[in-house]
């Protein structure tokens, strides 16, 4: 008993293979094509290409399909652009015959592209910063709006602090440790976030600007302590921009004034606090 297939059995398996395939010799002579390739290429008969040299094929599209590898974009007979992976397998030890499999990855690529678009949309709708777990800027704006509405209704105070920090260590590790410190030090009602520029945002209900300045003065030594405990022999730089709520403010305008104040603080001395 032997596991070797006879030529008729091998040809039968080749013809019924669901993956489009072509057998060629070393000179580019087409020895056989299977039914799946006939359907892919749009050729009307299984044997219409058999016995032809690839170079003699007059159809540019079909010639492109048969001569391009390992990947190609190919327009089929219906006008659909397909993404094809071409895999070549040598059939004989002397390399005189090979089979080329044409794997249509169009649907997979479409799914991958759709998944990429979905991930981008989900990323846009996320409310938290992936590194720190804090609210991102979109999350802060959404959370600020009810606070601002409350200020308008009760004429209460609200301050926003933007804080920039830097140290000669891994940026993500620094942000994580500072975020932990802020969560420990701030009140349960305070909002803590992190912008896409990796600046910390603090929204402080019932807090006037003067109290917000006092808070930043308290945070400076705490930042240094956190840095020394987690990253010995490393100094930390920080600055703060503060904006107190005004009757004309909405969430974006309040954050913008805090951002302008932070820009001024950046251009001033280290650990400088500016309130606008």
Secondary structure, DSSP 8 states (H G I E B T S, - for coil): ------HHHHHHHHHH-SSEEEEEETT-BEEEE-HHHHHHHT-SSTTSSTT-BGGG---HHHHHHHH--SEEEEE-TTS-EEEEEEEEEE-STTS-EEEEEEEE-HHHHHHHHHHHHHHHHHHHH--B-TTT-SB-HHHHHHHHHHHHHHHHHHT--EEEEEEEEEESS-HHHHHHHHHHHHHHHS-TT-EEEE-TTS-EEEEEET--HHHHHHHHHHHHHHHHHHHHHHSTT--EEEEEEEEE--TT--HHHHHHHHHHHHHHHHTS-TT-EEE-
